[in-house]
C-alpha cells in the first residue's frame, strides 16, 4: 500500500509540475489533486485519487 501511495504522490507532483504555468486554467484540478496528496496519510481513498489522477493526466495530454 505504501508503494501505491508513493507512486500516486510522484504522479501528482509530475502533474502539478506540468500544469504550473497554467495555474488558472487548471485551478480546480490542481486544488483537488493537492487535497488527495495531503490527505493520503489520513484517508484511504487511493482508488478515487488514482481515478482522478488518470483523468487529469489524460486531460493534459489531449491539449
PDB file of N, CA, C and O in Angstrom:
ATOM      1  N   UNK A   1       0.818  -1.191   0.000  1.00  0.00           N
ATOM      2  CA  UNK A   1       0.000   0.000   0.000  1.00  0.00           C
ATOM      3  C   UNK A   1       0.861   1.255   0.000  1.00  0.00           C
ATOM      4  O   UNK A   1       0.530   2.237  -0.664  1.00  0.00           O
ATOM      5  N   UNK A   2       1.947   1.226   0.730  1.00  0.00           N
ATOM      6  CA  UNK A   2       2.834   2.388   0.751  1.00  0.00           C
ATOM      7  C   UNK A   2       3.445   2.643  -0.621  1.00  0.00           C
ATOM      8  O   UNK A   2       3.677   3.790  -1.004  1.00  0.00           O
ATOM      9  N   UNK A   3       3.702   1.563  -1.357  1.00  0.00           N
ATOM     10  CA  UNK A   3       4.238   1.725  -2.712  1.00  0.00           C
ATOM     11  C   UNK A   3       3.239   2.450  -3.604  1.00  0.00           C
ATOM     12  O   UNK A   3       3.619   3.302  -4.406  1.00  0.00           O
ATOM     13  N   UNK A   4       1.971   2.113  -3.464  1.00  0.00           N
ATOM     14  CA  UNK A   4       0.924   2.756  -4.265  1.00  0.00           C
ATOM     15  C   UNK A   4       0.821   4.236  -3.906  1.00  0.00           C
ATOM     16  O   UNK A   4       0.681   5.079  -4.792  1.00  0.00           O
ATOM     17  N   UNK A   5       0.888   4.553  -2.625  1.00  0.00           N
ATOM     18  CA  UNK A   5       0.840   5.945  -2.188  1.00  0.00           C
ATOM     19  C   UNK A   5       2.032   6.707  -2.749  1.00  0.00           C
ATOM     20  O   UNK A   5       1.876   7.829  -3.232  1.00  0.00           O
ATOM     21  N   UNK A   6       3.215   6.116  -2.692  1.00  0.00           N
ATOM     22  CA  UNK A   6       4.411   6.768  -3.242  1.00  0.00           C
ATOM     23  C   UNK A   6       4.280   7.000  -4.743  1.00  0.00           C
ATOM     24  O   UNK A   6       4.660   8.054  -5.252  1.00  0.00           O
ATOM     25  N   UNK A   7       3.738   6.002  -5.449  1.00  0.00           N
ATOM     26  CA  UNK A   7       3.537   6.154  -6.892  1.00  0.00           C
ATOM     27  C   UNK A   7       2.571   7.301  -7.189  1.00  0.00           C
ATOM     28  O   UNK A   7       2.841   8.131  -8.057  1.00  0.00           O
ATOM     29  N   UNK A   8       1.458   7.350  -6.476  1.00  0.00           N
ATOM     30  CA  UNK A   8       0.473   8.407  -6.700  1.00  0.00           C
ATOM     31  C   UNK A   8       1.040   9.774  -6.336  1.00  0.00           C
ATOM     32  O   UNK A   8       0.745  10.767  -7.002  1.00  0.00           O
ATOM     33  N   UNK A   9       1.840   9.829  -5.297  1.00  0.00           N
ATOM     34  CA  UNK A   9       2.473  11.098  -4.925  1.00  0.00           C
ATOM     35  C   UNK A   9       3.417  11.573  -6.027  1.00  0.00           C
ATOM     36  O   UNK A   9       3.429  12.757  -6.365  1.00  0.00           O
ATOM     37  N   UNK A  10       4.213  10.653  -6.592  1.00  0.00           N
ATOM     38  CA  UNK A  10       5.135  11.030  -7.676  1.00  0.00           C
ATOM     39  C   UNK A  10       4.345  11.528  -8.896  1.00  0.00           C
ATOM     40  O   UNK A  10       4.704  12.530  -9.514  1.00  0.00           O
ATOM     41  N   UNK A  11       3.276  10.816  -9.225  1.00  0.00           N
ATOM     42  CA  UNK A  11       2.457  11.219 -10.371  1.00  0.00           C
ATOM     43  C   UNK A  11       1.780  12.565 -10.113  1.00  0.00           C
ATOM     44  O   UNK A  11       1.649  13.380 -11.025  1.00  0.00           O
ATOM     45  N   UNK A  12       1.354  12.796  -8.877  1.00  0.00           N
ATOM     46  CA  UNK A  12       0.731  14.066  -8.517  1.00  0.00           C
ATOM     47  C   UNK A  12       1.720  15.207  -8.680  1.00  0.00           C
ATOM     48  O   UNK A  12       1.384  16.250  -9.241  1.00  0.00           O
ATOM     49  N   UNK A  13       2.921  15.016  -8.197  1.00  0.00           N
ATOM     50  CA  UNK A  13       3.959  16.041  -8.326  1.00  0.00           C
ATOM     51  C   UNK A  13       4.241  16.314  -9.802  1.00  0.00           C
ATOM     52  O   UNK A  13       4.403  17.467 -10.200  1.00  0.00           O
ATOM     53  N   UNK A  14       4.298  15.270 -10.605  1.00  0.00           N
ATOM     54  CA  UNK A  14       4.531  15.415 -12.039  1.00  0.00           C
ATOM     55  C   UNK A  14       3.416  16.235 -12.698  1.00  0.00           C
ATOM     56  O   UNK A  14       3.687  17.126 -13.503  1.00  0.00           O
ATOM     57  N   UNK A  15       2.181  15.933 -12.354  1.00  0.00           N
ATOM     58  CA  UNK A  15       1.031  16.657 -12.920  1.00  0.00           C
ATOM     59  C   UNK A  15       1.058  18.117 -12.481  1.00  0.00           C
ATOM     60  O   UNK A  15       0.791  19.011 -13.285  1.00  0.00           O
ATOM     61  N   UNK A  16       1.374  18.361 -11.228  1.00  0.00           N
ATOM     62  CA  UNK A  16       1.441  19.737 -10.741  1.00  0.00           C
ATOM     63  C   UNK A  16       2.552  20.508 -11.440  1.00  0.00           C
ATOM     64  O   UNK A  16       2.387  21.687 -11.755  1.00  0.00           O
ATOM     65  N   UNK A  17       3.680  19.852 -11.683  1.00  0.00           N
ATOM     66  CA  UNK A  17       4.784  20.492 -12.411  1.00  0.00           C
ATOM     67  C   UNK A  17       4.376  20.813 -13.850  1.00  0.00           C
ATOM     68  O   UNK A  17       4.676  21.894 -14.358  1.00  0.00           O
ATOM     69  N   UNK A  18       3.695  19.876 -14.500  1.00  0.00           N
ATOM     70  CA  UNK A  18       3.287  20.081 -15.891  1.00  0.00           C
ATOM     71  C   UNK A  18       2.272  21.209 -16.045  1.00  0.00           C
ATOM     72  O   UNK A  18       2.198  21.836 -17.102  1.00  0.00           O
ATOM     73  N   UNK A  19       1.494  21.469 -15.004  1.00  0.00           N
ATOM     74  CA  UNK A  19       0.434  22.470 -15.107  1.00  0.00           C
ATOM     75  C   UNK A  19       0.750  23.770 -14.370  1.00  0.00           C
ATOM     76  O   UNK A  19      -0.112  24.643 -14.272  1.00  0.00           O
ATOM     77  N   UNK A  20       1.956  23.913 -13.855  1.00  0.00           N
ATOM     78  CA  UNK A  20       2.251  25.100 -13.056  1.00  0.00           C
ATOM     79  C   UNK A  20       2.238  26.399 -13.868  1.00  0.00           C
ATOM     80  O   UNK A  20       2.000  27.468 -13.307  1.00  0.00           O
ATOM     81  N   UNK A  21       2.487  26.325 -15.158  1.00  0.00           N
ATOM     82  CA  UNK A  21       2.458  27.531 -15.985  1.00  0.00           C
ATOM     83  C   UNK A  21       1.030  27.956 -16.315  1.00  0.00           C
ATOM     84  O   UNK A  21       0.791  29.085 -16.745  1.00  0.00           O
ATOM     85  N   UNK A  22       0.088  27.043 -16.111  1.00  0.00           N
ATOM     86  CA  UNK A  22      -1.311  27.336 -16.408  1.00  0.00           C
ATOM     87  C   UNK A  22      -2.171  27.116 -15.163  1.00  0.00           C
ATOM     88  O   UNK A  22      -3.174  26.403 -15.197  1.00  0.00           O
ATOM     89  N   UNK A  23      -1.751  27.745 -14.067  1.00  0.00           N
ATOM     90  CA  UNK A  23      -2.424  27.548 -12.788  1.00  0.00           C
ATOM     91  C   UNK A  23      -3.890  27.948 -12.829  1.00  0.00           C
ATOM     92  O   UNK A  23      -4.731  27.270 -12.238  1.00  0.00           O
ATOM     93  N   UNK A  24      -4.205  29.024 -13.507  1.00  0.00           N
ATOM     94  CA  UNK A  24      -5.604  29.451 -13.535  1.00  0.00           C
ATOM     95  C   UNK A  24      -6.453  28.510 -14.364  1.00  0.00           C
ATOM     96  O   UNK A  24      -7.607  28.258 -14.018  1.00  0.00           O
ATOM     97  N   UNK A  25      -5.916  27.992 -15.436  1.00  0.00           N
ATOM     98  CA  UNK A  25      -6.664  27.077 -16.306  1.00  0.00           C
ATOM     99  C   UNK A  25      -7.003  25.779 -15.578  1.00  0.00           C
ATOM    100  O   UNK A  25      -8.096  25.237 -15.739  1.00  0.00           O
ATOM    101  N   UNK A  26      -6.071  25.291 -14.786  1.00  0.00           N
ATOM    102  CA  UNK A  26      -6.248  24.018 -14.089  1.00  0.00           C
ATOM    103  C   UNK A  26      -6.426  24.206 -12.581  1.00  0.00           C
ATOM    104  O   UNK A  26      -6.110  23.303 -11.806  1.00  0.00           O
ATOM    105  N   UNK A  27      -6.918  25.341 -12.169  1.00  0.00           N
ATOM    106  CA  UNK A  27      -7.006  25.661 -10.735  1.00  0.00           C
ATOM    107  C   UNK A  27      -7.796  24.620  -9.942  1.00  0.00           C
ATOM    108  O   UNK A  27      -7.340  24.158  -8.896  1.00  0.00           O
ATOM    109  N   UNK A  28      -8.957  24.257 -10.428  1.00  0.00           N
ATOM    110  CA  UNK A  28      -9.791  23.294  -9.694  1.00  0.00           C
ATOM    111  C   UNK A  28      -9.139  21.924  -9.620  1.00  0.00           C
ATOM    112  O   UNK A  28      -9.124  21.292  -8.564  1.00  0.00           O
ATOM    113  N   UNK A  29      -8.599  21.467 -10.744  1.00  0.00           N
ATOM    114  CA  UNK A  29      -7.960  20.158 -10.769  1.00  0.00           C
ATOM    115  C   UNK A  29      -6.734  20.128  -9.868  1.00  0.00           C
ATOM    116  O   UNK A  29      -6.505  19.160  -9.143  1.00  0.00           O
ATOM    117  N   UNK A  30      -5.945  21.205  -9.921  1.00  0.00           N
ATOM    118  CA  UNK A  30      -4.743  21.280  -9.092  1.00  0.00           C
ATOM    119  C   UNK A  30      -5.106  21.260  -7.610  1.00  0.00           C
ATOM    120  O   UNK A  30      -4.435  20.610  -6.809  1.00  0.00           O
ATOM    121  N   UNK A  31      -6.160  21.969  -7.253  1.00  0.00           N
ATOM    122  CA  UNK A  31      -6.586  22.015  -5.857  1.00  0.00           C
ATOM    123  C   UNK A  31      -7.042  20.630  -5.392  1.00  0.00           C
ATOM    124  O   UNK A  31      -6.690  20.189  -4.298  1.00  0.00           O
ATOM    125  N   UNK A  32      -7.820  19.953  -6.226  1.00  0.00           N
ATOM    126  CA  UNK A  32      -8.338  18.640  -5.849  1.00  0.00           C
ATOM    127  C   UNK A  32      -7.216  17.606  -5.733  1.00  0.00           C
ATOM    128  O   UNK A  32      -7.182  16.836  -4.774  1.00  0.00           O
ATOM    129  N   UNK A  33      -6.307  17.586  -6.696  1.00  0.00           N
ATOM    130  CA  UNK A  33      -5.220  16.609  -6.649  1.00  0.00           C
ATOM    131  C   UNK A  33      -4.282  16.904  -5.476  1.00  0.00           C
ATOM    132  O   UNK A  33      -3.717  15.984  -4.885  1.00  0.00           O
ATOM    133  N   UNK A  34      -4.119  18.174  -5.144  1.00  0.00           N
ATOM    134  CA  UNK A  34      -3.310  18.548  -3.994  1.00  0.00           C
ATOM    135  C   UNK A  34      -3.972  18.072  -2.699  1.00  0.00           C
ATOM    136  O   UNK A  34      -3.290  17.638  -1.771  1.00  0.00           O
ATOM    137  N   UNK A  35      -5.290  18.155  -2.643  1.00  0.00           N
ATOM    138  CA  UNK A  35      -6.019  17.675  -1.473  1.00  0.00           C
ATOM    139  C   UNK A  35      -5.820  16.175  -1.289  1.00  0.00           C
ATOM    140  O   UNK A  35      -5.584  15.711  -0.173  1.00  0.00           O
ATOM    141  N   UNK A  36      -5.913  15.422  -2.366  1.00  0.00           N
ATOM    142  CA  UNK A  36      -5.644  13.981  -2.289  1.00  0.00           C
ATOM    143  C   UNK A  36      -4.238  13.730  -1.751  1.00  0.00           C
ATOM    144  O   UNK A  36      -4.034  12.863  -0.902  1.00  0.00           O
ATOM    145  N   UNK A  37      -3.283  14.490  -2.247  1.00  0.00           N
ATOM    146  CA  UNK A  37      -1.885  14.339  -1.832  1.00  0.00           C
ATOM    147  C   UNK A  37      -1.747  14.557  -0.327  1.00  0.00           C
ATOM    148  O   UNK A  37      -1.127  13.754   0.369  1.00  0.00           O
ATOM    149  N   UNK A  38      -2.321  15.635   0.164  1.00  0.00           N
ATOM    150  CA  UNK A  38      -2.198  15.988   1.577  1.00  0.00           C
ATOM    151  C   UNK A  38      -2.924  14.979   2.469  1.00  0.00           C
ATOM    152  O   UNK A  38      -2.427  14.613   3.534  1.00  0.00           O
ATOM    153  N   UNK A  39      -4.085  14.540   2.033  1.00  0.00           N
ATOM    154  CA  UNK A  39      -4.893  13.639   2.862  1.00  0.00           C
ATOM    155  C   UNK A  39      -4.515  12.169   2.706  1.00  0.00           C
ATOM    156  O   UNK A  39      -5.138  11.312   3.331  1.00  0.00           O
ATOM    157  N   UNK A  40      -3.531  11.864   1.905  1.00  0.00           N
ATOM    158  CA  UNK A  40      -3.185  10.468   1.636  1.00  0.00           C
ATOM    159  C   UNK A  40      -2.799   9.697   2.891  1.00  0.00           C
ATOM    160  O   UNK A  40      -2.993   8.483   2.953  1.00  0.00           O
ATOM    161  N   UNK A  41      -2.268  10.372   3.870  1.00  0.00           N
ATOM    162  CA  UNK A  41      -1.869   9.670   5.093  1.00  0.00           C
ATOM    163  C   UNK A  41      -3.026   9.514   6.074  1.00  0.00           C
ATOM    164  O   UNK A  41      -2.930   8.749   7.033  1.00  0.00           O
ATOM    165  N   UNK A  42      -4.131  10.247   5.832  1.00  0.00           N
ATOM    166  CA  UNK A  42      -5.258  10.207   6.757  1.00  0.00           C
ATOM    167  C   UNK A  42      -6.415   9.344   6.272  1.00  0.00           C
ATOM    168  O   UNK A  42      -7.081   8.689   7.074  1.00  0.00           O
ATOM    169  N   UNK A  43      -6.653   9.341   4.986  1.00  0.00           N
ATOM    170  CA  UNK A  43      -7.840   8.697   4.432  1.00  0.00           C
ATOM    171  C   UNK A  43      -7.426   7.646   3.407  1.00  0.00           C
ATOM    172  O   UNK A  43      -6.468   7.833   2.656  1.00  0.00           O
ATOM    173  N   UNK A  44      -8.153   6.555   3.391  1.00  0.00           N
ATOM    174  CA  UNK A  44      -7.858   5.512   2.426  1.00  0.00           C
ATOM    175  C   UNK A  44      -8.740   5.711   1.186  1.00  0.00           C
ATOM    176  O   UNK A  44      -9.763   5.043   1.028  1.00  0.00           O
ATOM    177  N   UNK A  45      -8.340   6.616   0.330  1.00  0.00           N
ATOM    178  CA  UNK A  45      -9.089   6.912  -0.892  1.00  0.00           C
ATOM    179  C   UNK A  45      -8.193   6.764  -2.122  1.00  0.00           C
ATOM    180  O   UNK A  45      -8.278   7.551  -3.066  1.00  0.00           O
ATOM    181  N   UNK A  46      -7.351   5.764  -2.096  1.00  0.00           N
ATOM    182  CA  UNK A  46      -6.370   5.588  -3.167  1.00  0.00           C
ATOM    183  C   UNK A  46      -7.028   5.370  -4.529  1.00  0.00           C
ATOM    184  O   UNK A  46      -6.561   5.903  -5.535  1.00  0.00           O
ATOM    185  N   UNK A  47      -8.099   4.598  -4.563  1.00  0.00           N
ATOM    186  CA  UNK A  47      -8.760   4.313  -5.838  1.00  0.00           C
ATOM    187  C   UNK A  47      -9.338   5.602  -6.434  1.00  0.00           C
ATOM    188  O   UNK A  47      -9.177   5.871  -7.625  1.00  0.00           O
ATOM    189  N   UNK A  48      -9.998   6.377  -5.611  1.00  0.00           N
ATOM    190  CA  UNK A  48     -10.574   7.649  -6.066  1.00  0.00           C
ATOM    191  C   UNK A  48      -9.469   8.603  -6.521  1.00  0.00           C
ATOM    192  O   UNK A  48      -9.599   9.267  -7.549  1.00  0.00           O
ATOM    193  N   UNK A  49      -8.395   8.665  -5.759  1.00  0.00           N
ATOM    194  CA  UNK A  49      -7.255   9.521  -6.085  1.00  0.00           C
ATOM    195  C   UNK A  49      -6.665   9.108  -7.422  1.00  0.00           C
ATOM    196  O   UNK A  49      -6.401   9.957  -8.273  1.00  0.00           O
ATOM    197  N   UNK A  50      -6.454   7.803  -7.616  1.00  0.00           N
ATOM    198  CA  UNK A  50      -5.861   7.314  -8.855  1.00  0.00           C
ATOM    199  C   UNK A  50      -6.778   7.587 -10.053  1.00  0.00           C
ATOM    200  O   UNK A  50      -6.303   7.986 -11.116  1.00  0.00           O
ATOM    201  N   UNK A  51      -8.070   7.377  -9.889  1.00  0.00           N
ATOM    202  CA  UNK A  51      -9.012   7.634 -10.981  1.00  0.00           C
ATOM    203  C   UNK A  51      -9.011   9.109 -11.378  1.00  0.00           C
ATOM    204  O   UNK A  51      -9.026   9.440 -12.564  1.00  0.00           O
ATOM    205  N   UNK A  52      -8.992   9.991 -10.381  1.00  0.00           N
ATOM    206  CA  UNK A  52      -8.941  11.418 -10.684  1.00  0.00           C
ATOM    207  C   UNK A  52      -7.629  11.772 -11.369  1.00  0.00           C
ATOM    208  O   UNK A  52      -7.620  12.550 -12.323  1.00  0.00           O
ATOM    209  N   UNK A  53      -6.542  11.220 -10.901  1.00  0.00           N
ATOM    210  CA  UNK A  53      -5.228  11.486 -11.470  1.00  0.00           C
ATOM    211  C   UNK A  53      -5.149  11.016 -12.915  1.00  0.00           C
ATOM    212  O   UNK A  53      -4.585  11.713 -13.758  1.00  0.00           O
ATOM    213  N   UNK A  54      -5.702   9.850 -13.213  1.00  0.00           N
ATOM    214  CA  UNK A  54      -5.723   9.335 -14.584  1.00  0.00           C
ATOM    215  C   UNK A  54      -6.491  10.286 -15.495  1.00  0.00           C
ATOM    216  O   UNK A  54      -6.035  10.598 -16.595  1.00  0.00           O
ATOM    217  N   UNK A  55      -7.646  10.743 -15.043  1.00  0.00           N
ATOM    218  CA  UNK A  55      -8.449  11.675 -15.840  1.00  0.00           C
ATOM    219  C   UNK A  55      -7.713  12.997 -16.049  1.00  0.00           C
ATOM    220  O   UNK A  55      -7.748  13.561 -17.142  1.00  0.00           O
ATOM    221  N   UNK A  56      -7.052  13.490 -15.013  1.00  0.00           N
ATOM    222  CA  UNK A  56      -6.307  14.750 -15.105  1.00  0.00           C
ATOM    223  C   UNK A  56      -5.137  14.603 -16.074  1.00  0.00           C
ATOM    224  O   UNK A  56      -4.910  15.479 -16.908  1.00  0.00           O
ATOM    225  N   UNK A  57      -4.398  13.506 -15.971  1.00  0.00           N
ATOM    226  CA  UNK A  57      -3.280  13.260 -16.873  1.00  0.00           C
ATOM    227  C   UNK A  57      -3.768  13.171 -18.334  1.00  0.00           C
ATOM    228  O   UNK A  57      -3.129  13.701 -19.242  1.00  0.00           O
ATOM    229  N   UNK A  58      -4.880  12.510 -18.538  1.00  0.00           N
ATOM    230  CA  UNK A  58      -5.442  12.380 -19.882  1.00  0.00           C
ATOM    231  C   UNK A  58      -5.841  13.749 -20.425  1.00  0.00           C
ATOM    232  O   UNK A  58      -5.613  14.038 -21.600  1.00  0.00           O
ATOM    233  N   UNK A  59      -6.424  14.578 -19.595  1.00  0.00           N
ATOM    234  CA  UNK A  59      -6.834  15.915 -19.988  1.00  0.00           C
ATOM    235  C   UNK A  59      -5.626  16.757 -20.415  1.00  0.00           C
ATOM    236  O   UNK A  59      -5.704  17.512 -21.384  1.00  0.00           O
ATOM    237  N   UNK A  60      -4.537  16.628 -19.705  1.00  0.00           N
ATOM    238  CA  UNK A  60      -3.318  17.378 -20.019  1.00  0.00           C
ATOM    239  C   UNK A  60      -2.741  16.915 -21.358  1.00  0.00           C
ATOM    240  O   UNK A  60      -2.327  17.735 -22.177  1.00  0.00           O
ATOM    241  N   UNK A  61      -2.715  15.603 -21.575  1.00  0.00           N
ATOM    242  CA  UNK A  61      -2.155  15.046 -22.814  1.00  0.00           C
ATOM    243  C   UNK A  61      -2.956  15.452 -24.046  1.00  0.00           C
ATOM    244  O   UNK A  61      -2.389  15.629 -25.124  1.00  0.00           O
ATOM    245  N   UNK A  62      -4.263  15.600 -23.893  1.00  0.00           N
ATOM    246  CA  UNK A  62      -5.114  15.930 -25.025  1.00  0.00           C
ATOM    247  C   UNK A  62      -4.918  17.362 -25.498  1.00  0.00           C
ATOM    248  O   UNK A  62      -5.283  17.700 -26.624  1.00  0.00           O
ATOM    249  N   UNK A  63      -4.350  18.196 -24.656  1.00  0.00           N
ATOM    250  CA  UNK A  63      -4.178  19.610 -25.043  1.00  0.00           C
ATOM    251  C   UNK A  63      -2.833  19.894 -25.593  1.00  0.00           C
ATOM    252  O   UNK A  63      -2.544  21.033 -25.960  1.00  0.00           O
TER     253      UNK A  63
END
